[in-house]
Each structure stands twice: as C-alpha cells, then as structure tokens.
Amino acid sequence: MKEDLAAIFNMFLDPAESMKRVESKWIWVIPTVLISLAVTAMGLYMAPLTGRVMLRNPPEGMTREAVQQALPTIETFSRIGAYASPIIVVVMTLISAALLLGACQILGLSGKFGTLFNLVSMASIIQLVKVLASIAVLYVKSDDIQTMQELQPSLGLDIFLPEGTNRVVYALLNYFSIFQVWYIVVLAIAFAAYTKTSKSNGFLATAPTWILPLIFVVGGAFLRPS
C-alpha cells in the first residue's frame, strides 16, 4: 500500500520510475477515488453557481423569468451530473486504456489492458491538481462571475485572451492549461517507460487519449450559450 501510494504521487516528478509499480493490482483505486471525489465536489459547487450566472445573463431566447422557473430543474440535473461523475471518470479511463492498447498493437508494442488502465489512473493524479485549482479559482471569483465562459477557470493561455474572444478559440486554449500539458507529458513518459519504447512513440501513442476529450470540449463550445 505504501509503495503504491508513493508511486502514485511520484508521477509528479518521475513517472518512469513509478512504472515499476504499474502492475500492482489495486493501484488504480486511490487516484480514481481521489479524482472522482474532486470532480463530484466541483460539480456540486458549480450547480448553484451556474444557475446564478444564468439569472444574471439569461441564454439567448430566454427571459430572466423563464430561467427562474427552470432553475430548480437546472440545478437538479447539475447535481445528478455531479454524482454521476465517478462513473464518467472510470469510463473515460477505460476508453483511454483501450486507445493505448490499440496504439500498442499498431506500433508493435507489448501492453496489457489492465496495466494500461492502471497507468492512466496513476497519471490522473495530475488532473486531480487541475480540478482542485479550478475549484479554488471559482471560489475566489464566484461573486464576480457573469458569464458561462467564466465558469471555466483560466488556467492556460486563455488568460491572455481579450474579452469577446471566439468561444471555440477560448475553449481550445483553456483546455491546454499548464496541468493538461503536464498530464500529456507525464502520460507519454509513463507509457514509453512501461512499453520500453522511445518518448516520441510515447507521445504519438498517447495523443488520442487527450485529443478525444479535446474534440468534446471544442464541440461543447459550439453548443454552449454565451
């Protein structure tokens, strides 16, 4: 247990060294539980905050009165989404592991699905810091948030964008926060160490695992009300 915990948190500094414990059967549990709790907490915190922002700036085609009437339903579904977050975390980890297994087969590398699932789970400890930082930013700025866009804390290059920037561009740059870049690097190095391949192959093989959520983020920007 202590060795697994040390390996998980060593992903911050030396992901290649952490791969010595990647075969440990239950090593995925700790990071999965931590990130699930953090994402759920963020969802629950954002539920009333989202309603407040919508009241301040009703979506196009809706009056403030209509938003007020729909507010209980909006907050209820937001909370349901928050409580469903652990399931989403596990499903996304499974998908990422499947993508990495496919990359192993394409590149002729040796890899087992269960171990790749462990690997992705361990790397998610970086994402945990991103979620905690987002909660902190939202807490500090909660009284000043006016738009739905501002509900996505600026942790990346989007912080330099002027007001009124195209929301798709904003979503793209917001996605590549310092934590997301850190996660991409850690995942690639860990994969390269586990499969005993080059770091360039590591980045190539792991690219689909972050490109897929990026597509959803950018797609969501098209649908999200301003």
C-alpha positions in Angstrom: 0.0 0.0 0.0 2.7 2.5 1.0 4.7 1.6 -2.2 1.6 2.1 -4.4 0.9 5.5 -2.7 4.5 6.6 -3.2 4.4 5.5 -6.8 1.2 7.4 -7.5 2.5 10.7 -6.1 5.9 10.1 -7.7 4.1 10.6 -11.0 4.5 14.3 -10.4 8.3 14.0 -10.5 9.4 10.7 -12.1 6.6 8.9 -14.0 9.1 6.4 -15.5 10.2 5.3 -12.0 6.6 5.0 -10.9 6.0 2.4 -13.7 7.8 -0.1 -11.5 4.5 -0.4 -9.6 2.2 -0.2 -12.5 1.5 -3.9 -12.4 0.2 -3.6 -8.8 -3.4 -5.0 -8.9 -5.2 -2.3 -6.9 -3.0 0.8 -7.6 -5.8 2.3 -9.7 -8.2 2.7 -6.8 -6.5 5.6 -4.9 -6.2 8.0 -7.9 -9.6 7.1 -9.2 -11.3 7.7 -5.9 -9.5 11.0 -5.4 -10.2 12.4 -8.8 -13.8 11.2 -8.6 -14.4 12.9 -5.3 -12.8 16.1 -6.6 -14.9 16.2 -9.8 -18.1 15.5 -7.8 -17.3 18.3 -5.4 -16.7 20.7 -8.3 -20.0 19.7 -9.9 -21.9 20.2 -6.7 -20.3 23.6 -6.1 -21.0 24.7 -9.7 -24.7 23.7 -9.6 -26.0 26.8 -7.8 -23.3 28.9 -9.3 -24.4 28.0 -12.9 -28.0 29.0 -12.0 -26.9 32.3 -10.6 -24.9 33.1 -13.7 -27.8 32.2 -16.0 -30.0 34.5 -14.0 -27.6 37.4 -14.4 -27.2 36.7 -18.1 -30.1 34.6 -19.5 -29.2 32.5 -22.5 -30.4 33.8 -25.9 -34.1 33.2 -26.3 -34.9 33.0 -22.6 -36.1 35.7 -20.2 -35.0 36.0 -16.7 -38.4 34.8 -15.5 -38.1 31.7 -17.7 -34.7 31.0 -16.2 -36.0 31.5 -12.7 -38.8 28.9 -13.3 -36.3 26.4 -14.8 -33.7 27.0 -12.1 -34.7 24.1 -9.8 -34.6 21.7 -12.8 -31.3 23.0 -14.0 -29.7 22.6 -10.5 -31.2 19.1 -10.1 -29.7 17.9 -13.3 -26.4 19.6 -12.5 -26.3 17.7 -9.2 -27.2 14.4 -10.9 -24.4 15.0 -13.3 -22.0 15.7 -10.4 -23.0 12.4 -8.6 -22.5 10.6 -11.9 -19.0 12.0 -12.3 -17.2 8.9 -10.8 -18.9 6.7 -13.5 -17.7 9.1 -16.2 -14.2 9.1 -14.7 -14.0 5.3 -14.8 -15.5 5.2 -18.3 -13.0 7.7 -19.7 -10.1 5.8 -18.1 -11.3 2.6 -19.7 -11.6 4.4 -23.1 -8.1 5.8 -22.7 -6.7 2.4 -21.7 -8.4 0.9 -24.8 -6.9 3.6 -27.0 -3.4 2.9 -25.6 -3.9 -0.9 -26.1 -4.8 -0.1 -29.7 -1.7 2.0 -30.1 0.4 -0.9 -28.7 -1.0 -3.2 -31.3 -0.4 -0.7 -34.1 3.2 0.1 -33.0 4.0 -3.5 -32.2 4.5 -2.9 -28.5 3.7 -5.2 -25.6 0.9 -4.0 -23.3 -1.9 -5.4 -21.2 -5.3 -3.7 -20.9 -5.3 -3.9 -17.1 -1.9 -2.5 -16.7 -2.6 0.4 -19.1 -5.8 1.1 -17.1 -3.5 1.4 -14.0 -1.2 3.6 -15.9 -3.9 6.1 -17.0 -5.3 6.1 -13.5 -1.9 6.9 -12.0 -1.4 9.7 -14.5 -4.8 11.2 -13.5 -3.2 12.4 -10.2 -2.1 15.4 -12.3 -5.7 16.0 -13.4 -6.6 16.0 -9.7 -4.5 19.1 -9.1 -6.2 20.8 -12.1 -9.7 20.1 -10.6 -8.6 21.4 -7.2 -7.1 24.5 -8.7 -10.3 25.1 -10.7 -12.4 24.8 -7.5 -10.1 27.3 -5.8 -10.4 29.8 -8.6 -14.1 29.5 -8.8 -14.4 30.0 -5.1 -12.3 33.2 -5.1 -14.1 34.6 -8.2 -17.6 33.3 -7.5 -19.1 36.7 -6.8 -17.7 38.3 -9.9 -18.6 35.6 -12.4 -21.0 37.0 -15.0 -20.9 34.5 -18.0 -20.9 30.8 -18.6 -17.5 31.1 -20.2 -16.1 32.4 -16.9 -17.2 29.2 -15.2 -14.2 27.6 -16.9 -11.3 29.0 -14.8 -8.5 30.4 -16.9 -5.5 28.1 -16.1 -4.0 28.2 -19.6 -3.2 30.6 -22.5 -6.8 31.7 -22.4 -5.9 34.0 -19.6 -4.3 36.3 -22.1 -7.3 36.4 -24.4 -9.3 39.7 -24.6 -13.0 39.8 -23.7 -15.3 38.8 -26.5 -12.8 36.2 -28.0 -14.5 33.5 -30.0 -15.7 30.8 -27.5 -14.2 28.0 -29.6 -10.8 29.6 -29.5 -11.2 30.3 -25.8 -12.2 26.6 -25.2 -9.2 25.4 -27.2 -6.7 27.5 -25.2 -8.5 26.8 -22.0 -8.1 23.1 -22.5 -4.3 23.4 -22.7 -3.8 24.5 -19.2 -0.4 24.0 -17.5 -1.9 21.0 -15.8 -3.2 19.5 -19.1 0.2 19.9 -20.7 1.8 18.4 -17.6 -0.6 15.4 -17.8 0.2 14.9 -21.5 3.9 14.8 -20.8 3.6 12.5 -17.8 1.3 10.1 -19.6 3.7 9.9 -22.6 6.8 9.3 -20.4 5.0 6.7 -18.4 3.8 4.9 -21.5 7.2 5.0 -23.0 8.7 3.6 -19.8 6.1 0.8 -19.5 6.3 -0.3 -23.1 10.1 0.2 -23.3 9.8 2.5 -26.4 11.0 5.9 -27.3 9.5 9.1 -25.8 8.5 10.2 -29.3 6.5 6.9 -29.7 5.1 7.6 -26.2 3.7 11.0 -27.3 2.4 9.5 -30.6 0.7 6.6 -28.9 -0.9 8.6 -26.1 -2.1 11.5 -28.3 -5.6 10.0 -29.0 -6.3 9.9 -25.2 -6.2 13.7 -25.0 -7.4 14.6 -28.5 -10.7 12.8 -27.9 -11.7 14.9 -24.9 -10.4 18.0 -26.8 -12.9 17.3 -29.5 -15.8 17.2 -27.0 -14.6 20.4 -25.4 -14.4 22.2 -28.7 -17.8 20.7 -29.8 -19.3 21.8 -26.5 -18.1 25.4 -27.1 -20.3 25.5 -30.3 -23.4 24.4 -28.3 -22.9 26.3 -25.1 -24.9 29.6 -24.8 -22.8 32.7 -24.5 
